[in-house]
Amino acid sequence: MAKRIILVGRWESIEPLGILYLIGIAHQLGWDCRVHLIQEGNFSPLIQEVKDFRPDLVGFSIWTGWHRQAFEAADQVMRMGVKVAIGGPHATYFTKECEHHANWVVRAEGFRSFRRLLEGELGSGVHFDKVRMAEGFPRPQRQIVYNRYPHLAESPIKSIMCTVGCPFTCSYCYAPAYNGIYGGFELNIRPVREIIEEAVWIRDHYPLSLIYMQDDIFGYNLPWLEEFARRWREEVRVPIHAQIRLELTRNTKRLDLFREAGLTGITLAIEHGDPWMRQYVLHRPMIEDLIDEGIQKLYDREFTLRTEQIYAVTLSDIQSDLTTLEMNVRLNPTMMWTSILAPYQGTEMGDLASALGVYRGNNDDLSETFFERSVLTQVAGGKLPFEDAVISLAKDPKDNPLLRMKAHLRGDLEADVFYGDETKPLVQIQYLDRDAGERYRDQTVMLQRLSYWLSKVHQGHELAAEFLNLPSSDWTWPRLGEMTGRHLDRLGLREQREGYVHELTAQYGSDHLPGWIRENPYYFAYMPAGAELAKVFEEARFTDEFDWRILGTHTRHHLFHYGLYLTKAGPSPIVTR
């Protein structure tokens, strides 16, 4: 009788790639495999499945933010007499936490360790493949996941990973720590042949309109990209969406190869509209010229574009966050994707937030998503006291004196910030009081939910500032519609907005729009396939109980499908260049 394994991961709208490759190893070794994806932190169905299936092993791939619930489930599984292995990001960076909840903990890539575990050659404890890619990517067994989760099989969007690794040192990311585990950066590159075979198999067996490459930086290795572009064009011929860095746009040959390969869309993380915040707080020293020139090159080649940004970062305030929205209004991406900062322990951002006295928590405070309220315990209310001091202390463009500063609290709302000499403060921080801090958290959550749409509105940052300045009790759907109409009229866009509302009515297929749409038609009129989004809300009975969170979630998914992935996106209708 074959041994049995359940592999556990998070429910996502796209395949859990890491688990797919692990299934490939287990299947090759003759194990009877199941996959269980957790929805909304609910592990109860998993426990029932363990009782029914009686596996020999349950493997958890754990992400920071839902690790607490995962640990509780792992403990319960072990009490049932079933062995447990833990891998994934949390196991890689917080190994000691995981040791108490598993028989085996596997760090980092770990394909070889996982194989040895299943072969019975790995003793209990912590294991780490010191040689990167000691075992190459196994062939994933997608059908095991697709049979269990038909929505993944039926989706016309599938994902593949071509490379693992990132050389950059963003303060909020674990990539620098990951590179440190292996003694430096090394890009692990899968052979083009393997990727082509995987893509062709997907194309021949399941619905497929687009492949999303889940690489941190796609196409970083130019010789590899040259071979990939030629073979993908000749043998696969399926559109691609991928994430790159703006620095890669300097090489026009690389961009042309992207186009040659069949890339139709690009994701770029810009993260903040303020150059100082980008360089010193987020450690993404991208000058405005690089951003403008790089994005223009992408537009020239007719790529769709998703930009990524973070609100509520350390030392930010609402005015600072609005500069990020203003930048996106100017850049006019197909989709502006936004998140709320997660100050993970073990990252530079986590260390910085702690040193400056704005975060006293730990990873247990964090959510599994990036769309919840800020967890910063203090809001400093802006970078102003730091800007000149940090710039004057920087020895070169890569130096970040901010990382060597430390705050000493003076009461609840003030702190002295020291640099080296702790007898003489360099600058002072004036924190926001409790009420102002809570309001800022409310503002950033609302801004995050609305930015998908506001980025498409001419001078949308001005509309955002006006709306967010209202008492939170006035943040209503009709009020937003009313203010948007006045905003557009003020900009001389009455005739244009009326035309788009008329077009929305025609697309909706009715002489009269439902009342709740008439309260704010602009939200849909200025979206690609906006009538389809309105129908989604209506079918979900969204208007029975209006929820801004649901609005943001549905809008995000809509833009992925109708903007980035499945249709060719044109310029946002009311943005004028």
N, C-alpha and C positions, 0 to 999 in steps of 0.2 A: 504494500500500500504506500502510495506517494505521501511524502511529508507535505504538510499544509502551512501556508503563510498568508497572513493578511497584512497588506501595506496600507498605512494610514497617512492621508494628507489633507490639505484644505480644499474645500469646494471652490472652484474657480470657473470662470467662463471659458477658459482655455485649458488644454491638457496639462496635467502635472508632470512635466518632462522628466524630472529626476526619478520619479516613481516608475515611469514608463521604461527607463533604462534598467532600473533594478529588477523589474519584472522580467526583462530580457534575460538576465543572469539566472533568476530563479527558474524560469521556464526551461532554459537550456539544461539545468541540472535536474529536471524532472519533478520539481515541486508543483503542487496544486496551489495556484495563486488566486487570491482575491484582492480587490482594491476597495477601500472604504474612504470616501471623501466626506469630511466633516462640514456640515452647514451650520453657520451661526453659533459655533462653539458648542453644539449639542452632541455629546459623545454617547448618549444613551443607546441609540441604534447600534453603535459599534459594540457595546457591551453585550447586547442581545445577539449580535452576529457571532461574537466569540463563543457564546454559550452554544449556539446552534452548529457552527462550523467546526468547532474544537480544533483550532490550529495548533501546530507545534511552536509557532513563532508569530509574534505581532511586531511589525516594524513601524515606528513612528518617524515621520519626517516633520520636524518641529520648527516653526517660525516664532521668533520673539514677538510677543503680543498675545499669542494664544497658548503659550507654554504652560501657564498655570493649570488650565483645564486639561491640557494634554498630560501633564504629570499626574493629575488625579486619576485620569483614565488608565495610564500606564500602571499606576499602583494597584488599581482595581483588577487589571488583567493579571498582574503578577500574583495577587492573592487568589486568583482562580487556578493557579498552578501552571500558567502559560508563560513561556520565556518572552522577554521583551528586548528589542534593540532600538536605540534612538540614534537618528542621524539628522541631517539638515542644518540650517544656519545656526540655530540655538545650540546644538551640540558642538558645532565647530568653535564658537566663540565663548560659550559658557559651559564648558565641559563638566566642571565640578558639580554644577547644579543638576546635570542630567545623570551623573553617576548614581545618585540615590534612588533613581526611578527605573533602572534598567539593568539587565544582565550584561549587555554590551553597549558601548557608546562608540560610534564611528564618526570621526572628524573629517571635514573637508570632502574631497572627491570620493575616496573610499570604495571605488568599484572592486578593487582587488581584495580589500578587507571583507567586503560583503560576500564575495564569492567564497573566501576561506571560511567565513562564518557558516554559510550554508553547507559547505563540505565537511563541517565538523572539526576544522583544523584551528579554530580561533578560540582561545580561552577567554573567559569572561574578563571584563574590564574595558579600558579605553584603548582604541586602536586608531592608527593614523598611517596612511600610505605616504611615506616620506618622499618617495619619488612621484612627481606629478604624472598622472595618467599612467600609473604602473600597469594598469589594464585599460585598453582602449574602450571607447563607448560600445556597449553591447547593442545588438539590434533590438529596438524596443518592441514590445508586444502590445501594440495599440488596441488590438481587438478585444483583449481582456478588459480594458478600461471602457472602450466604446460599447461593448455588450452590456456592461453594468450601467453606463451613463449615456443613454442614447442622444442626449442633447449635444454631447461632444462629438459623437459620430455624425450627426445630422448637420452640424455647423459647417458652413462652407469655408470657415477659417480654421486652419490647422497650424501647428507650430513645430519648429525644428531648432536645434541648437548646433551651431557650426564651430564656435570657439568658446573657450572659457578663459576669463582673465581680463583685467583692466589695469593699465599703468598709471592712472591718474589718482589723485589724493584728495578727493572731495571730503570735507570735514564730517559730513553726515553719513558717510558710506563705510561699509566694512571692507571694501576692496584693499585699502592699505594694510589692514590687519591680516587679511587673507594672504597678501603677498609676503607679509612678515612671517607667516607660518612656514612658507617654503623658502625663506631666505632671499626674497626679491621677486620682481615681476617676471613671469614667463607666460606667454600666450600659448595655451594648449589648442592646437588646431586639428580638427578632424580631417581625415583625407577626403578630398572632393568626391571620390568614388562612393564612399559610404553615404554621404549626404544625398547624392543623386539617386542612389538606390532607394533610400528611405523616402524621398519625395515622390519618386515614380510609383512606389508601392501604395502610398497614400492616394495619389491621383487615380490609380487604377481600381481602387477598392471602395473609396468613400467620396461623398460630395466635396469638391474643392474648388474654390475661387481665388484663394490667396493663402500664401504661407507667411506666417509671422516668425521672423528669426529672433529667438530669445537671447541672442548674444548681448553682452554688455556693450561691446563696440563691434559692429559688423564691418568686415572688410578692412580691418586694421593692417593685416599683412598683404601687401600689394601683389607679390608673385602668386600667392594663393588665390587672391581675388581674380587675377587674370585667367587662371585655369577655371575657376568656378563660373565666371561670367560666360565663357565660351561653352562649357558643358551644360550649364543650366539652360541657356538659350537654345541649344541644339536638342537636348534630351528631355527637359521638363516642361518648359514654356508655361509656367504658372507665375502670376504676379507675386511680388514680394514686398513686405513692409519690414523695415529694420531700424534699429537705433544706432546712431553714430555720434561722434563728437564734432563740435563746430571746427575744431582744429583740423579735422580731416578734409574739410571743404577747401582748404588752401590748395590741395592737389586736384586740379581739374581732370586729370587722367582718371583718378579714382572715381570721381562723380560720373564721368562718361562710362566707366565700367559698370557702375551701379545701374545706369540706364540700360546699358547693353544686356546686362543679366536679367532685366525685367523688374527692377525695383520701381514701384509706383508711389511709395510713400516712405517718409523719413520721420523718425522721432528724434528730437533734439532737446536735451535738458539745458535750459538757460538758468532757471532757478530763481533769479531775482532781477528786478529792473534797476537796482542801484549798484553802480560799479564797485563802490566801497564794500557793500554787503557781499557782493559776489566774491571779491578777492580775499577779504580778511575774515569774514564770518563763515562763508561757505567754501572757501578755498577753490574757487573757480575763476581764475584771473583772466576773464575774457573781456577784451576791450570792445567798445561799441562798434568800431569799424569792422572788427572780425564778425560780430553778430550780423550787422547789416549786409556786409559783403557776402558772407557765407549763405545767408538765407536768400539773397538775391540770386546766387548761383543755383540754388535749389529750385527757385521759381522759374528761372530761365530754362530749366530742364523739365519743368512741368511735374515736379513731385508734389503730392499732397504732403502737408506738414503738421505734425503734432509737436507743440512745445510743452515742456514740463517745468513747473514752478512750485515753490514752497512758500506758504504763508506762515506767519507767526514764528519766524526764526528768532534765535537769540538776538537781543538788542533791537528787534524790529518794533514798529508801531503801525497804526493803521495808515498813516501817511506814507510810510515806507512801503507797505504792502500795495498801496494804490499805484506806486511807481511801476510795479510789476505788471499790473493790469494795463496801465498806460502804454508800456512798452509793447504789449501784445496787441493792443488796438492799432498801434503803428505798424507792427510787423504783419498783422492780418493772417495768422496761421489758420489752417483748416480747423484745428482744434487746439484750444488752450486747456491743458490738463493741469490741475492744481491739487496740492495736498497740504496737510497741516504737519508741521515739523514733529518728528519723533526723535528725541535726543537719546539715542541708544547708548547705553554704557559701553565703553570700549572703543567708541569712536572719538575723534577730535571734538566733534560737536558736543557729545555728552560730557567730555572733560571740560570744555569751554563753558558750557552752561552751568556746570557745578562750580567751577572756579570763580565765575562772575556772580554767583549767588542767586541765579534765576531758576535753578532747578535743584531740588533737594530729594527727589524721588529716585526710583530705580526702574529697571525694566518691568517690574510687576505693575507699574502704573500705566503701562502703554497698552493701546488698543491694537488689535490685529489689522485694522485698516488705517489708512492715512487721511480719513475724512471726519474724524471726531474732534472734539474740543482740545485745545492746547493743554498739555500737562505741565507747562512751565509754572512754577509756584510763585514767581515774581515776574512782572512785566516791567522792563526797564524804561519803556517809553521812548526808545529811539537811540541812535548811534551817536548823537551830536557830541557828547563829552569825549568820545574816543577818537573821532575821525582824524583830527590834526595830530594828536599825540601818536597814534599808531603809524601814520604815514611818515612822521618825522623820525621814528625809531627804526623803520624798515631799512635794512642794509641793502637789499636788492629786491627785485620784483617777486621772488619766491619766498622771501622771508616774511613771517607773520608774527610780529611782536605781541599781538593780541593773545596768542596761545601761551605766553609767558607771564600773563597778568593774573592777579588774584584779588578778589574783593573781600574786604572785612566789613561785616555788617555793623551799622551804627543805628540801633533801633530797628523798626520794622520796614521803614521806607527809604533808608539811606545807607550807602556803603562807600567806603574809601577803596579805591583801586590802586594797587601797588605794582610796580615793575622793578624787580630786583631789590632795591632798597626798601625794606618794609617799615622804615621810620618816617618816610615822607610820601604821602599819597601822590600819585601821578594825576588822577582825575577822580571825580566823585560821580556816583550814580544816584539819581533820584528815581526810586521805583514808583510805579502807579499804586494808588491805594486800592483796597480790596474791591470797591465798587467799580472803579475805573478799569481795573484788571479784568473783572468779570465781563464788563461791557466789551472790552477789547476781544476777549475770547468769543463772545457772541458775534461780534462784527466779522471776525476772521472766518468763522464757520459759515455765516451767511454769504460772505464774499466768495468763499470756496465753491459754494453751491451755485452761485449765479455767474461765476466767471466764464463758464462755457459759453454763455449767451452774451454777457456784457462785452466780451472781447470782440464781438461781431458788430457792436453798436458804435456808430460814430461818436467819438468822445465819451465812450462808455465808462471811463474812469470818473468823469465828472458826474454822470448819472449815479454811479456807485457811491461816490462821496456824499451826494445829496440824500440818497436813500438810507445809507448807513448812519447818517446824522440824525435820523428820526428816532424817537423812542422805540424800543424793540416791539412794543405793543402795536405800533403802526406799521410793522413790517408785514403787510398783507398783500395778497395777490392783486386785488383791485387797485390798491394804492400804488403798487409798482407799475401797473398798466397806465394809470392816470399820470404818474410822473414821467413815464417814458414818452407818452404822447406830447406832453408839454416840452420835454427835453428836445425832441425831434423838431417840433414846431419852432422852438427858439433858435435852432440851427438852420432854419429855412428848408426843412425837409418834409413839410406837410404833404406836398403833392406826391413825393416819392413814397412816403410811408403809406398814404392812402392807396397808391397803386399796388403795393405789395400786399396790403390787407385784402384788396379786391382779388388778387391772384390767389391768396390763401383760400378765400371763399370758394373760388372755382376749383381748386385742387381738392378741397374738402368734399366737394360733390353735393353741395346744398346751397339753396338760395340764401339761407340765413345760418350764421354760425351759432352754436350753442352759447347760452348766456355767459358761462364761465370763460369761454374763449374770447368773447366780445369784451370781457373785462380787461383782458390783456392780450390782444391779438398779435402784438409785436413780437412776443416771445417765440411764436411759431413762424411768423411771416419772414423773419430774418434768419431762419435756420434752413439748411439743406433738407428738402423733403419734409418741411415743417408740418404739413397736414398729416403726414404719417405719424409724427410724434404726438400730435394732438389726439389722434385716434387711439394710440397706445394708452394715453392717460384716461381717455373716456372708457375704453374696454376694461381697464383696471379699476374702474369706479374711483379714480383718484380724487375726483371732486367731492365725493361724499364726506371726506375728511382731509382737507388740504394738508400736505406734509412737505415742507421744503426739502427734507432729506430725500424723499422719494423723487421729487422733481429733479434734483441734481443727479441722482443715480440713473434715472431713465434717460435724461438728456445726455449723460456721458456715454451710455451704451448706444444711443441713437447716433451720436456723432462718430463713434467708432465705425459703425456699419454704413451709414449713409454719407459720411464724409471721407473717412480715411481708407476704408477697406473695399467697399463694394461698388461705389460709384465715383466717377471722376468729379472732383470738387472744383467749382469755380470760385472767384472772389466773393467774399461776403457782400451781400447786396447793398448795404448802406455805408460801407466804408469807401471813402474817396481818397485817392492818393494824390 
